[in-house]
């Protein structure tokens, strides 16, 4: 009975545990760091995902704005108060990032 039922179950559990540990290890090694400012800027954009800016939706534009490769003015449906809010947010977070790097 041991060889027929319990041994295969133990082998299966050991293989599952090994794969679980490997997945945990590789999730730490190959983790992709995402700038949290991209999500916040995406929320501040209108959310039409119209592509009028030349990027694939608001998330694509937000990534480029945070990276400094695009200007907020590219968002055609966006109003001036939205543009000012995004610029202020990026200026504040840039100052906070510089201050935390200097410590």
Secondary structure, DSSP 8 states (H G I E B T S, - for coil): -IIIIIHHHHHHHHHHHHHHHHHHHHHHHT-----HHHHHHHHHS------TTSSSHHHHHHHHHHHTSS-GGG-SS--HHHHHHHHHHHHHHHHHHHHHHH-
